[in-house]
């Protein structure tokens, strides 16, 4: 099955549409290393290098 990484705040109707296209959804988690408005944006938190998916670390405090 194809996978799609999404912002956990995505609306349910959008999630259902993407699922209907045959994708398994993987939701981001809140990342406190950046400000609230972008704290779960996929394009801010993830990048792909060759075949490796890299996720931005979170602050631990």
N, CA, C and O atoms as CSV, one atom per row, in Angstrom:
chain,resi,resn,atom,element,x,y,z
A,1,UNK,N,N,0.842,-1.185,0.000
A,1,UNK,CA,C,0.000,0.000,0.000
A,1,UNK,C,C,0.886,1.248,0.000
A,1,UNK,O,O,1.938,1.266,0.639
A,2,UNK,N,N,0.465,2.273,-0.708
A,2,UNK,CA,C,1.176,3.545,-0.725
A,2,UNK,C,C,0.961,4.257,0.608
A,2,UNK,O,O,-0.074,4.090,1.253
A,3,UNK,N,N,1.938,5.042,1.004
A,3,UNK,CA,C,1.846,5.772,2.270
A,3,UNK,C,C,1.902,7.268,1.997
A,3,UNK,O,O,2.541,7.716,1.044
A,4,UNK,N,N,1.221,8.035,2.849
A,4,UNK,CA,C,1.192,9.489,2.731
A,4,UNK,C,C,1.346,10.079,4.127
A,4,UNK,O,O,0.567,9.766,5.026
A,5,UNK,N,N,2.355,10.935,4.308
A,5,UNK,CA,C,2.562,11.599,5.589
A,5,UNK,C,C,1.762,12.892,5.582
A,5,UNK,O,O,1.879,13.707,4.667
A,6,UNK,N,N,0.942,13.069,6.621
A,6,UNK,CA,C,0.067,14.236,6.689
A,6,UNK,C,C,0.192,14.937,8.041
A,6,UNK,O,O,0.638,14.346,9.025
A,7,UNK,N,N,-0.203,16.184,8.068
A,7,UNK,CA,C,-0.299,16.962,9.304
A,7,UNK,C,C,-1.425,16.360,10.149
A,7,UNK,O,O,-2.517,16.113,9.638
A,8,UNK,N,N,-1.168,16.125,11.424
A,8,UNK,CA,C,-2.201,15.510,12.275
A,8,UNK,C,C,-3.446,16.380,12.394
A,8,UNK,O,O,-4.502,15.895,12.800
A,9,UNK,N,N,-3.334,17.659,12.044
A,9,UNK,CA,C,-4.485,18.561,12.142
A,9,UNK,C,C,-5.350,18.573,10.879
A,9,UNK,O,O,-6.304,19.346,10.799
A,10,UNK,N,N,-5.036,17.740,9.904
A,10,UNK,CA,C,-5.819,17.699,8.668
A,10,UNK,C,C,-7.268,17.335,8.974
A,10,UNK,O,O,-7.540,16.519,9.855
A,11,UNK,N,N,-8.190,17.944,8.243
A,11,UNK,CA,C,-9.616,17.668,8.455
A,11,UNK,C,C,-9.970,16.248,8.015
A,11,UNK,O,O,-9.350,15.690,7.109
A,12,UNK,N,N,-10.977,15.676,8.674
A,12,UNK,CA,C,-11.367,14.289,8.411
A,12,UNK,C,C,-11.811,14.058,6.973
A,12,UNK,O,O,-11.501,13.009,6.408
A,13,UNK,N,N,-12.527,15.004,6.360
A,13,UNK,CA,C,-12.969,14.783,4.985
A,13,UNK,C,C,-11.780,14.704,4.028
A,13,UNK,O,O,-11.824,13.960,3.048
A,14,UNK,N,N,-10.723,15.460,4.302
A,14,UNK,CA,C,-9.517,15.390,3.478
A,14,UNK,C,C,-8.783,14.066,3.700
A,14,UNK,O,O,-8.277,13.461,2.754
A,15,UNK,N,N,-8.732,13.624,4.959
A,15,UNK,CA,C,-8.111,12.334,5.258
A,15,UNK,C,C,-8.832,11.206,4.531
A,15,UNK,O,O,-8.199,10.333,3.937
A,16,UNK,N,N,-10.153,11.232,4.585
A,16,UNK,CA,C,-10.940,10.184,3.938
A,16,UNK,C,C,-10.732,10.188,2.426
A,16,UNK,O,O,-10.678,9.122,1.812
A,17,UNK,N,N,-10.614,11.351,1.825
A,17,UNK,CA,C,-10.377,11.430,0.387
A,17,UNK,C,C,-9.031,10.800,0.020
A,17,UNK,O,O,-8.945,10.023,-0.931
A,18,UNK,N,N,-7.995,11.132,0.767
A,18,UNK,CA,C,-6.677,10.570,0.485
A,18,UNK,C,C,-6.689,9.053,0.678
A,18,UNK,O,O,-6.087,8.321,-0.107
A,19,UNK,N,N,-7.371,8.585,1.716
A,19,UNK,CA,C,-7.511,7.142,1.929
A,19,UNK,C,C,-8.225,6.486,0.751
A,19,UNK,O,O,-7.868,5.380,0.346
A,20,UNK,N,N,-9.232,7.164,0.200
A,20,UNK,CA,C,-9.981,6.601,-0.920
A,20,UNK,C,C,-9.124,6.452,-2.174
A,20,UNK,O,O,-9.474,5.697,-3.080
A,21,UNK,N,N,-8.012,7.164,-2.226
A,21,UNK,CA,C,-7.076,7.051,-3.350
A,21,UNK,C,C,-6.098,5.889,-3.145
A,21,UNK,O,O,-5.239,5.637,-3.989
A,22,UNK,N,N,-6.237,5.185,-2.016
A,22,UNK,CA,C,-5.433,4.002,-1.760
A,22,UNK,C,C,-4.201,4.231,-0.907
A,22,UNK,O,O,-3.285,3.409,-0.913
A,23,UNK,N,N,-4.163,5.330,-0.178
A,23,UNK,CA,C,-3.016,5.646,0.664
A,23,UNK,C,C,-3.269,5.258,2.116
A,23,UNK,O,O,-4.379,5.396,2.629
A,24,UNK,N,N,-2.230,4.776,2.757
A,24,UNK,CA,C,-2.230,4.616,4.209
A,24,UNK,C,C,-1.698,5.931,4.768
A,24,UNK,O,O,-0.664,6.420,4.315
A,25,UNK,N,N,-2.387,6.504,5.740
A,25,UNK,CA,C,-1.988,7.795,6.284
A,25,UNK,C,C,-1.074,7.634,7.490
A,25,UNK,O,O,-1.315,6.804,8.367
A,26,UNK,N,N,-0.028,8.438,7.515
A,26,UNK,CA,C,0.880,8.515,8.647
A,26,UNK,C,C,0.836,9.961,9.119
A,26,UNK,O,O,1.224,10.868,8.383
A,27,UNK,N,N,0.366,10.181,10.341
A,27,UNK,CA,C,0.196,11.537,10.848
A,27,UNK,C,C,1.448,12.010,11.580
A,27,UNK,O,O,2.053,11.265,12.351
A,28,UNK,N,N,1.827,13.269,11.325
A,28,UNK,CA,C,2.942,13.865,12.039
A,28,UNK,C,C,2.564,14.053,13.500
A,28,UNK,O,O,1.387,14.014,13.861
A,29,UNK,N,N,3.564,14.256,14.327
A,29,UNK,CA,C,3.340,14.618,15.713
A,29,UNK,C,C,3.736,16.075,15.882
A,29,UNK,O,O,4.483,16.621,15.070
A,30,UNK,N,N,3.246,16.687,16.910
A,30,UNK,CA,C,3.599,18.067,17.222
A,30,UNK,C,C,5.090,18.141,17.535
A,30,UNK,O,O,5.610,17.321,18.291
A,31,UNK,N,N,5.773,19.117,16.957
A,31,UNK,CA,C,7.203,19.295,17.193
A,31,UNK,C,C,7.427,20.656,17.832
A,31,UNK,O,O,7.166,21.685,17.209
A,32,UNK,N,N,7.906,20.669,19.056
A,32,UNK,CA,C,8.073,21.919,19.798
A,32,UNK,C,C,9.392,22.639,19.474
A,32,UNK,O,O,9.753,23.593,20.163
A,33,UNK,N,N,10.102,22.201,18.453
A,33,UNK,CA,C,11.337,22.867,18.040
A,33,UNK,C,C,11.079,24.071,17.145
A,33,UNK,O,O,11.983,24.867,16.893
A,34,UNK,N,N,9.858,24.203,16.670
A,34,UNK,CA,C,9.477,25.319,15.798
A,34,UNK,C,C,8.216,25.967,16.355
A,34,UNK,O,O,7.615,25.440,17.291
A,35,UNK,N,N,7.809,27.100,15.795
A,35,UNK,CA,C,6.641,27.778,16.340
A,35,UNK,C,C,5.344,27.044,15.978
A,35,UNK,O,O,5.309,26.270,15.022
A,36,UNK,N,N,4.287,27.293,16.746
A,36,UNK,CA,C,3.039,26.524,16.680
A,36,UNK,C,C,2.445,26.376,15.288
A,36,UNK,O,O,1.988,25.291,14.929
A,37,UNK,N,N,2.443,27.433,14.506
A,37,UNK,CA,C,1.780,27.398,13.204
A,37,UNK,C,C,2.362,26.351,12.258
A,37,UNK,O,O,1.653,25.844,11.388
A,38,UNK,N,N,3.631,26.025,12.415
A,38,UNK,CA,C,4.246,25.033,11.522
A,38,UNK,C,C,4.717,23.791,12.268
A,38,UNK,O,O,5.482,22.997,11.721
A,39,UNK,N,N,4.279,23.615,13.488
A,39,UNK,CA,C,4.802,22.564,14.360
A,39,UNK,C,C,4.450,21.146,13.931
A,39,UNK,O,O,4.923,20.190,14.547
A,40,UNK,N,N,3.643,20.982,12.907
A,40,UNK,CA,C,3.368,19.636,12.397
A,40,UNK,C,C,3.312,19.606,10.873
A,40,UNK,O,O,2.770,18.668,10.289
A,41,UNK,N,N,3.871,20.630,10.228
A,41,UNK,CA,C,3.915,20.661,8.766
A,41,UNK,C,C,4.911,19.622,8.249
A,41,UNK,O,O,6.072,19.592,8.659
A,42,UNK,N,N,4.441,18.794,7.363
A,42,UNK,CA,C,5.276,17.728,6.815
A,42,UNK,C,C,6.506,18.295,6.119
A,42,UNK,O,O,7.606,17.773,6.294
A,43,UNK,N,N,6.340,19.354,5.332
A,43,UNK,CA,C,7.466,19.906,4.577
A,43,UNK,C,C,8.505,20.580,5.467
A,43,UNK,O,O,9.631,20.812,5.027
A,44,UNK,N,N,8.157,20.894,6.687
A,44,UNK,CA,C,9.100,21.480,7.634
A,44,UNK,C,C,9.833,20.374,8.402
A,44,UNK,O,O,11.020,20.506,8.699
A,45,UNK,N,N,9.134,19.297,8.717
A,45,UNK,CA,C,9.659,18.279,9.623
A,45,UNK,C,C,10.330,17.087,8.957
A,45,UNK,O,O,11.115,16.389,9.599
A,46,UNK,N,N,10.040,16.840,7.689
A,46,UNK,CA,C,10.569,15.657,7.007
A,46,UNK,C,C,11.323,16.046,5.742
A,46,UNK,O,O,11.022,17.047,5.092
A,47,UNK,N,N,12.308,15.226,5.419
A,47,UNK,CA,C,12.962,15.304,4.116
A,47,UNK,C,C,13.406,13.899,3.738
A,47,UNK,O,O,13.606,13.046,4.603
A,48,UNK,N,N,13.555,13.669,2.456
A,48,UNK,CA,C,13.997,12.362,1.975
A,48,UNK,C,C,15.363,12.539,1.334
A,48,UNK,O,O,15.546,13.385,0.459
A,49,UNK,N,N,16.311,11.739,1.772
A,49,UNK,CA,C,17.646,11.729,1.204
A,49,UNK,C,C,17.883,10.321,0.673
A,49,UNK,O,O,17.997,9.367,1.443
A,50,UNK,N,N,17.956,10.201,-0.644
A,50,UNK,CA,C,18.010,8.896,-1.302
A,50,UNK,C,C,16.800,8.081,-0.843
A,50,UNK,O,O,15.662,8.479,-1.091
A,51,UNK,N,N,17.027,6.960,-0.183
A,51,UNK,CA,C,15.915,6.131,0.288
A,51,UNK,C,C,15.675,6.267,1.788
A,51,UNK,O,O,14.987,5.444,2.390
A,52,UNK,N,N,16.246,7.308,2.385
A,52,UNK,CA,C,16.134,7.493,3.831
A,52,UNK,C,C,15.216,8.677,4.131
A,52,UNK,O,O,15.402,9.764,3.585
A,53,UNK,N,N,14.235,8.466,4.991
A,53,UNK,CA,C,13.347,9.526,5.435
A,53,UNK,C,C,13.895,10.087,6.742
A,53,UNK,O,O,14.100,9.345,7.702
A,54,UNK,N,N,14.132,11.402,6.777
A,54,UNK,CA,C,14.722,12.061,7.948
A,54,UNK,C,C,13.661,12.939,8.597
A,54,UNK,O,O,12.979,13.706,7.917
A,55,UNK,N,N,13.525,12.825,9.912
A,55,UNK,CA,C,12.553,13.593,10.693
A,55,UNK,C,C,13.293,14.540,11.627
A,55,UNK,O,O,14.265,14.148,12.273
A,56,UNK,N,N,12.839,15.778,11.699
A,56,UNK,CA,C,13.466,16.758,12.581
A,56,UNK,C,C,13.307,16.338,14.043
A,56,UNK,O,O,12.228,15.901,14.445
A,57,UNK,N,N,14.358,16.465,14.830
A,57,UNK,CA,C,14.261,16.097,16.252
A,57,UNK,C,C,13.397,17.094,17.019
A,57,UNK,O,O,13.234,18.242,16.606
A,58,UNK,N,N,12.851,16.638,18.133
A,58,UNK,CA,C,12.061,17.503,19.014
A,58,UNK,C,C,12.891,17.869,20.219
A,58,UNK,O,O,13.765,17.112,20.643
A,59,UNK,N,N,12.610,19.047,20.772
A,59,UNK,CA,C,13.260,19.444,22.018
A,59,UNK,C,C,12.707,18.602,23.156
A,59,UNK,O,O,11.526,18.256,23.161
A,60,UNK,N,N,13.524,18.286,24.078
A,60,UNK,CA,C,13.084,17.539,25.259
A,60,UNK,C,C,13.227,18.449,26.475
A,60,UNK,O,O,14.317,18.605,27.024
A,61,UNK,N,N,12.121,19.040,26.883
A,61,UNK,CA,C,12.133,19.891,28.079
A,61,UNK,C,C,10.806,19.863,28.746
A,61,UNK,O,O,10.618,20.517,29.772
